Each structure stands twice: as C-alpha cells, then as structure tokens.
Amino acid sequence: MGSDQAPSPLRGKAREDAILAAAIELIADIGYERVTMDGIAARAKASKMTIYRKWPGKTELVAEALRRHAEGDALHIADTGTLRGDLLVSVEGIARALVGERGPSLLGLLGAIRVDPALRELVRAQILGASDRTAAEICRRAAARGEEVRSASAPAVLGLAVAQVFLSIVLDGTAPDTAARHRLVDEVLLPLLAHKG
C-alpha cells in the first residue's frame, strides 16, 4: 500500500490490465464485499491515484473487470456448423461463466448485486448485452448456412438459457451436466429458435 510497495514497471494498457486482473483475482479469493481499492492497488502494484484516475470507485472497476473477463472467456463461440451445435456451445459457456470456472462466479456476487444498485445495473447490462451479441452471432451464422431461424426471438431465448442454467446451479449446487444441457437445447431453445417448415 504505501511507500514499502515497489512501484510497478507497467504502463498504459498493461497497467490497466494488471489492475483489472488483480480485481478479478481478489473477488475470486475473498469475495466482492471484502475487496477494497487498497487491496486491488497492492495486488496490482499500482498506486491508488492511478486507479482513481480511471475508475471513480470499486463498483465501476469491478464491473469493467468482470466485463473484460467475460469477453475474454465467452464471446468466442465456436462455429459448430449447426444451430443446435452453436446453442450447445453457448449453454456450456453460460454455465462456465456462472460458476466462475476461471474467475469469480456470478453466484459469488449475488449478495453484492442485491445490495449495490450500481453493481446490479452494470452486471445486468453486461449479461443482457452478452446475450444479445451471442444471439445475433448464432442467428447470423445459421442464416448464412441456410438454416431458418427466428432472429427476433433470439435474445429472449438466450436470456431464457441464462435463467435456466442459473436456476439449475442455485437449486442443484452445480452446473447442468451434458445430458441436462442437451435437454435444454433440444426441448426448449431449439424449438423456440428454429423456424418450423
């Protein structure tokens, strides 16, 4: 924290990335509520002045860290060659993001989201934005392959997938297994998205 800390040699984007990575690590290690700007600064070997120049507070810093983390993880949806395959990959990605396979889980942030309106709105916007972008990409690919899809329904269908996977994790204590993900796609999502002849 103070002058005992060796200054970071990182500059610009590299320093910003280190700060965001430190926030993600700390949330995963100790939970959002216990993370402080001092702790992030110490972990990133950055000054608090540097952090406050870019982010007005912990909520904004954490929201950007979560957004960057999710973008790095999730919106690389493999093109499987079919609408069904792309939906399966998307549902698997949703499950990974919610349980925090490589970072903090959304479940671990629930308490903070409930009491922090600013964080709640930022996380909400990120989830909806990611669902919309994923839905648009899946539909664009399907249409390019000649598959008929209800593109207008796609954001709601992906939102339904997020809600179902989230509920499954809350009630079962674990992400849906392969069979459950296949049932969700085959019995719910695909019938809602695929255009019937």
C-alpha positions in Angstrom: 0.0 0.0 0.0 2.3 2.9 1.0 5.9 3.5 0.2 7.0 0.0 1.1 5.4 -1.2 -2.1 7.7 -1.4 -5.1 6.2 0.6 -8.0 5.0 -1.4 -11.0 7.1 -1.0 -14.2 3.9 -1.4 -16.2 2.5 1.5 -18.2 -0.7 2.3 -20.0 -2.8 -0.7 -21.1 -0.5 -3.2 -19.4 -1.0 -1.5 -16.1 -4.8 -1.2 -16.6 -4.9 -4.9 -17.5 -2.9 -5.7 -14.3 -5.4 -3.7 -12.2 -8.4 -5.4 -13.7 -6.7 -8.9 -13.3 -6.0 -8.1 -9.6 -9.7 -7.2 -9.1 -10.8 -10.5 -10.6 -8.3 -12.5 -8.5 -9.3 -10.7 -5.3 -13.0 -11.3 -5.9 -12.4 -15.0 -6.5 -10.1 -15.2 -3.5 -12.0 -13.2 -0.8 -15.4 -12.1 -2.3 -16.6 -8.8 -3.6 -17.6 -7.4 -0.2 -14.1 -7.7 1.2 -12.3 -6.3 -1.8 -11.0 -2.8 -1.3 -9.3 -0.3 -3.6 -6.3 -0.6 -1.3 -6.2 -4.3 -1.8 -6.5 -4.0 -5.6 -3.7 -1.4 -5.7 -1.5 -3.7 -3.6 -2.2 -6.8 -5.7 -1.6 -4.9 -8.9 1.4 -3.0 -7.5 -0.2 0.3 -8.6 -1.0 3.5 -6.8 -4.5 4.3 -5.7 -4.1 7.6 -7.6 -3.6 5.7 -10.8 -6.7 3.6 -10.1 -8.9 6.5 -9.2 -7.8 8.4 -12.4 -9.5 5.7 -14.4 -12.3 4.4 -12.1 -14.3 6.5 -9.7 -14.9 3.6 -7.3 -14.9 -0.1 -6.7 -18.2 -0.8 -8.4 -17.1 0.7 -11.7 -13.7 -1.0 -11.5 -15.2 -4.4 -10.7 -17.8 -4.1 -13.4 -15.2 -3.4 -16.1 -13.0 -6.2 -14.7 -16.0 -8.6 -15.0 -16.9 -7.4 -18.4 -13.3 -7.9 -19.7 -13.1 -11.3 -18.1 -16.4 -12.4 -19.6 -15.5 -11.1 -23.0 -12.1 -13.0 -22.9 -13.9 -16.1 -21.9 -17.2 -16.2 -23.5 -17.8 -14.5 -26.7 -15.6 -16.9 -28.6 -18.5 -19.1 -29.7 -17.2 -21.9 -31.8 -18.9 -22.2 -35.2 -20.0 -25.8 -35.0 -21.8 -25.8 -38.3 -25.3 -26.1 -37.0 -27.7 -24.0 -34.9 -28.1 -26.9 -32.4 -24.3 -27.1 -32.0 -23.9 -23.4 -31.6 -26.6 -23.4 -28.9 -24.9 -26.3 -27.1 -21.6 -24.4 -27.1 -23.4 -21.2 -25.8 -25.1 -23.0 -23.0 -21.8 -24.6 -21.9 -20.3 -21.1 -22.0 -23.1 -19.7 -19.9 -22.6 -22.4 -17.3 -18.8 -21.7 -17.1 -19.4 -18.0 -16.7 -22.0 -18.5 -13.9 -19.9 -20.9 -11.8 -16.7 -18.9 -12.4 -14.6 -21.7 -13.7 -11.7 -19.3 -14.4 -12.6 -16.4 -12.2 -15.3 -15.1 -9.8 -18.8 -16.6 -10.2 -21.9 -14.7 -10.6 -23.3 -16.6 -7.6 -20.4 -15.3 -5.5 -21.5 -11.8 -6.4 -25.2 -12.3 -5.5 -25.1 -10.6 -2.1 -23.3 -7.6 -3.5 -25.6 -7.4 -6.5 -28.6 -7.5 -4.2 -27.5 -4.5 -2.0 -25.5 -2.5 -4.6 -27.8 -1.0 -7.2 -25.0 0.4 -9.3 -23.3 -3.0 -9.5 -26.6 -4.7 -10.1 -27.3 -2.4 -13.1 -23.8 -2.9 -14.5 -24.0 -6.7 -14.2 -27.5 -6.7 -15.7 -26.4 -4.6 -18.7 -23.4 -6.9 -19.2 -25.5 -10.1 -19.1 -28.1 -8.7 -21.4 -25.5 -7.3 -23.8 -23.6 -10.6 -24.0 -26.9 -12.5 -24.6 -27.9 -10.1 -27.4 -24.5 -10.3 -29.1 -24.4 -14.1 -28.8 -27.9 -14.5 -30.1 -27.2 -12.2 -33.1 -24.0 -14.1 -33.9 -25.7 -17.5 -33.7 -28.6 -16.4 -35.9 -26.3 -14.7 -38.4 -24.3 -17.9 -38.8 -27.5 -20.0 -39.1 -28.9 -17.8 -41.7 -25.6 -17.9 -43.7 -25.8 -21.7 -43.6 -29.4 -21.6 -44.9 -31.0 -22.6 -41.6 -34.2 -20.7 -40.9 -34.3 -19.1 -37.5 -36.5 -16.7 -35.6 -33.8 -14.0 -35.2 -36.2 -11.6 -33.4 -36.7 -14.2 -30.6 -33.0 -15.0 -30.2 -32.2 -12.5 -27.4 -35.1 -13.7 -25.3 -34.2 -17.4 -26.0 -30.6 -16.8 -24.8 -31.9 -14.9 -21.8 -34.1 -18.0 -21.0 -31.0 -20.2 -21.2 -29.1 -17.9 -18.7 -32.1 -18.0 -16.3 -32.5 -21.8 -16.6 -28.8 -22.6 -16.1 -28.6 -20.1 -13.2 -31.7 -21.7 -11.5 -30.2 -25.1 -12.0 -26.9 -24.1 -10.3 -28.8 -22.5 -7.4 -31.1 -25.5 -6.8 -28.6 -28.3 -7.6 -25.4 -26.7 -6.4 -23.7 -27.5 -9.7 -23.8 -26.6 -13.3 -26.1 -28.7 -15.5 -24.4 -31.8 -16.8 -24.1 -32.7 -20.5 -27.4 -34.5 -20.6 -29.2 -31.6 -18.9 -27.6 -29.1 -21.3 -28.7 -31.2 -24.3 -32.3 -31.4 -23.0 -32.4 -27.6 -22.5 -31.2 -27.1 -26.1 -33.3 -29.9 -27.8 -36.5 -29.4 -25.8 -36.6 -25.7 -25.2 -34.2 -23.5 -27.0 -34.1 -25.1 -30.5 -37.9 -25.4 -30.8 -38.1 -21.7 -29.9 -35.5 -20.6 -32.4 -35.7 -22.9 -35.3 -38.3 -21.9 -37.9 -40.8 -24.7 -38.4 -41.2 -25.6 -42.1 
